[in-house]
Amino acid sequence: MMKIKPRRSGSLCRRCLPITCAAAVALLVGASTVLADGSSGWDEYPEGFLPKTVYSGNIAAYDARTFYFDPPTVFAVDDPWRFIDENPDMAQYHSPPNVFQTAGYIGGGGWLVTRLATMGLTTGQVETDARVNLFYYEADPEFIGTTIILEASRRGQVVADDRVTITEYRKIVLQREFIISGVEFDTLRVRCTREDYPPIAGALLAIDNLEITGGGLPSDLEIEAPVPALAGAENTLTARWHTPGDRIYFAWGTEVGAVNVPRCQGLVADLKNAQMIDSAIVGADGIASISFMAPVAALDRSIWFQAFEIGSCTKSRFAPVTFE
């Protein structure tokens, strides 16, 4: 069991005023299979992960799972920030710097180092439309049959997807706009899948021009990811743009889901198994902050945070973070 403790002593669920408490915590990274659909064994190479959560504007990329070549000298699992890369050598195919590139080359060797298996994307709120250019290039003929998928989910259930299967070999195999439109979703996932994958000869997946629009929130409330996001250390959680003098409740969960917020009819927490951490009074500047101790057990686990203003029955977006 993992508990995120507030600065003062006491149980995590000691003051569960607005949020229904639960104790279970599940890993979101480090699964035993490479592929999101449960398939395993693309090839003989070891599996690796990029566990950090990375923010680009209002979009968070999280739960990025890769496997890598040996030796993993570029884009190694201990340097996941490098999976956001401008890749100027490929500028003729997409538009830096808005590129999530999930693999790289060893200088002079021409060998691919990491390969994206799956990655989540979210703005932390309910949206209705998404567009993204996905590039799958520098491929070998053996990659024919691979399916690339953009998947939209609402509260953990897939509501729509756009996909394409590679059917022919070209130097630049795929440059295609993937579209999700007219459905409510709170998370996106990009993934590649194939059941009987042969040894890898060299391919690269990049994400460009990602645009997510739609539903939005009932207010402009905002929550920031915990700082410094370290397990076994004290962290600060901050909410902004709230009503001065009102009380803000901070909650966390291990997955996106739905929990009714007591005393606010119709207000739903977007966190599965939501648990309260602590509360704070909003200052004159519209900011409320708490400090809490993240246990060592939080290391490399993705946790979701959200803030609630009970006086106005409003909520912030939800923010994912992976503790280091």
N, C-alpha and C positions, 0 to 999 in steps of 0.2 A: 504494500500500500504506500502511496506517495502523498504527502500533504504539503501544501504551500502555506507556510505559517506567516501570519502578520508579525510585526515587530514586537508587540506585546505578547505575553505568554497566553496560552489557551489553545483549544482545539480549533482546527480550521472551520468546523461547522458549529462553533459555539454560539454564533449570532447569525443564524441563517434566516434573516428577516424576510428578504424579498425573493430568495432563490431556493428552489428545492435542492437538498443536499444529496450527494451520493459519494461513494468512496472509491469506486474502481477507476483505475487509470490504465490505459492501453497504449502500447507503442504504435506510433504512426510510421516510424522508419525502422529499418533493420529487419524487414520480413525475410523469410527463408526463400522466397522466389524472386526472380528478377522482374517478371512481368506482372502488371496489375491484374490481369485476368486469371492469374493462378498458374499459368504455364511456367515451366522451369527449364533451365538449361539451354539458353540460346547457343552456347558453345562451351569450349573447355576453359575459358578464361574466368578468373575470380570475379565475384560480385563486390561492388563497392557502393557507397552512398555519399551524397552531398547533404548533410543534415541541416545546414543553416537555413534560416528564412531570410530572403533578400527582398528589399523593397525598391521598386522603381516607380517613382511618383506615388500614385494611390494604389498601385497594384503590388500585391505580395506574391512572390514565387516561393513555394514551400514544398517540403516532402519530395525533393528531387532525388531520384534513385538512378544510379548509373552503375555500369560495370566498366572495368578498365583493363588496359593492356599492362603487361609486365616488361620493363619497370614503368610505373606510373609517374613519369618525370614531369608531365605537364597536366594541369587540371587535376592534381592529386586530391584525394578525399580530404586531406588536411588543409586544403586551400580552396574551398568551394566558392569564395567570392569571385574567383576568376571565371566562373561559368557565365558571368555577364561580360561580354567582350565585344569590342567594336569590329574586330576582324577586318581590317582595311583591305586585306588581300581579296576579299569577296565582295567589295563594294559594288562591283558591276552587277551583282545578283540581288542585292538588297540594300537597305539604307541605314548605315551606321549613324548614331550609336544605339539606336533602338533595337538591339538584337540580343536575345538570350541564346548564346551559342554554347552548346553543351559538349563540345569535344574540341581537341586541338592536336597539333602535330608536334612530334619531337623534332627539334631543329636538325635539318639535314637528313633525317631518316625517312620522312614521308609516312611514318606509321601513325595511325590514330591512337589516342591515349584513352579517352573516355567515350562512352556512348550513353545517351539518354535512354532510359527504360520508361520512366514516367515522371511527371512533374505536375503539381497543383498550382493553380492561379486563382486569386480572389481579390476583390476590392473590399471585402468585409461587409458587403451589404447585398441585398437582393437586386439583381439586374435582369434585363430582358433581351439584350442583344450583345453579340460579340463577333468581331472580325479579326482574323489573324492570318498572316502569310507564313506558311510552313515550308521550309526548304529541306530537302533530303538529297544530298549531292555527294560527289566523289564516290559513287557506289560501284559495286562489282555486279556482274550479271547474276550472281547467286542471291542478290537481294530481291529479285523478282518474287512476288508473293507476299512481301511485307505489307502490312496495313498500318497506316498512320491515322490516328483518331483524335478529334477534338470532342470532348465529352462534357456536357453541362449537367450539373446535379443540383437538386433542391433538398436540403435537409437529409443528405446522404443517399437520395434516390436519383438515379439517372433519368432526366426528363427529355433530353435530346442529344444527338451527336451528329457530327459530320465526319466522313471518313473517305479515304481513297486507298486502293491497293495498287502497288507498283506492278505493272504488267509488261514493261519493256525496259531494256537497258539503254541508258544514255549517260553521258558524262555528268550532266546536271539532270538528275533523275526526276525531280519534282519541284515545281514552284507553283503553289496553288493557294488561293484564298479559301480559308475555312470559315464558315458562317453558322452562327446560332442566332435565330431570330424569333421573336414573338412568344418566348416562353420564360417563365420566372426561374432563375437559378441563382445560387449563392457561391458556387465554386465551379471552376473549369479544370479539366485535366487533359494534358497532352500525353499521348502514349503511342508506342509502336508495339506491334504484336505479330508473332508468327509461331506456330507450333513446332515446326521441324527445322529450326534454324541451323545452317551449316556454319563452319568456322568463318569468322569475320575477315574480309579482305580490305575493308576500308569504306566507311560511309559516315556522313555527318548530318545531324539534324539541328536546324536553327529556327528560332522564332522571331518574327519581325512584324512591325507595325501593328502591335496588339492594341485593340480598341474595345473597351467594354462600356456599354451605356445602358440606360433604362431606368429601372425602378427607383433607386435612391432610397433615402431614409426619410422619416417623418420630421426630422430636424437636422440641424447642422452639428450635432454632438460628435465629438471626436475622442478617440482614445489612442494613446501612443504605446508602442510595444515596450515592454519592460526594459529598463536600462540598469546595469550593463548586460542583462540576459545571461548571467552566469549562475550555474548550479553551485550550491554550497555557499552562496554569498547573498548579501542583502541587495535587493533590487528595488527600483522606484517605478511605480506605475502612475501615469498622469492622464487625466481627462481634461479636455478643453471645451470652451464655448458653452458651458453650462450656466444655469441661473444662479447668480450670487446669493449665498445664504441657504441654498437647497442642499440636501444631503445626497451624495453620490455613492452608490454601492458598486463595488468592483467584484467581478466574478470570473471564474475560469472554467474551462471544460477541455476534454481530450478530443472531441470531435464536434463537427457542426451538427446541429440537431434542433430540437424545439422543446422548450419548457415554459409553461405559463408562469408569469411573474405575479405573485400574490399582491393584492391591494391595487393592481392596475389591470382592470378588466380589458382583455383583448391584447395586452402587451405580451409578446412572446420573446423569451431569450433565444438567441440563435445558437445555443451551445447545448450539446447533448450532455446529460449528467452535470448540469451547471452547479457550481459551488461558489459560495461567497468567500472572498478573501478578507475584506475589511470595508469600511466606509469612511468618508471624509466630507467635511462641509466645504462648499464651493466658496472661494474667496472673491473679493471685489473684481478681480481680473478674469473671473470666469473659469479659473483653474482649480482642480482638486487633485491631490496626490496622496499616495500611501506608500509605505515601505513594507516589504515582506521578505522573509528569508526563503529562498528557493532551495530545497534539499538537494543533496548530491544525487539522489535518485532521479532528478529531473534531467540529468545530463543526456543530451542527444535525443530528447523527447520533444515532439511538437505539442505545444499547449496553446489554446485559444483564449483570448481575454475579451471582455466586454464590460461597458459601464452603463448603469441605469440611474436615471433621475426620477425618483418616485413622486416628487411633487407635481411634475408635469407629465408623468408616465411616458417618458421618452427613453430612447436607448441610443448608444453609439453604434458604429459599425463594429465588427469583431476583428481582432488583430491576431494573426498566428505568429508564434515565435518558437524557435528551437533553442533551448538552453545549452550553452557550451560548458 
